Amino acid sequence: GAEGRRAGFITIGYRGSYTLGRDSQTDAKFRRVARIMVCGKTSLAKEVFGDTLNESRDPDRPPERYTSRYYLKFTFLEQAFDKLADAGFHMVACNSTGTCAFAHEQTDDRIWTSYTEYVFYRE
């Protein structure tokens, strides 16, 4: 039940990139999400993600401390969203930034990179 659940925020973040040809005439070539990062209170992150949470970058973090160094062992955002929804979290905000650079001097192909965050809250 919801009686034992504590309120709090968890932020999910990921970097993405894709290549787009000249004047968007060719299909975009997407790269897979390499890593889904988790930011929040350690105890909440462990409760929601369990053994799918990779703690190797911050292994001894006390339960009541916050971290932004965890990431998930899977690479599907929908899977992270399902776990958060099952634990009673709701998305309250999201944001994204993007940059563009030319892939090669000889072509007009552009590489777009982005960083996206989704903020979830449970009362």
TAPEJO-V970385 format. One line per field, one symbol per residue. ss: DSSP state (H for helix, E for strand, - for the rest). A space follows every 10 residues. Layout:
ss=???
//
This chain:
ss=-------EEE EEEEEEEEEE -HHH----EE -----EEEEE EHHHHHHHHH HHEE------ -----EEEEE EE----HHHH HHHHHH---E EEEEEEEEEE EE-------E EEEEEEEEEE EE-
//
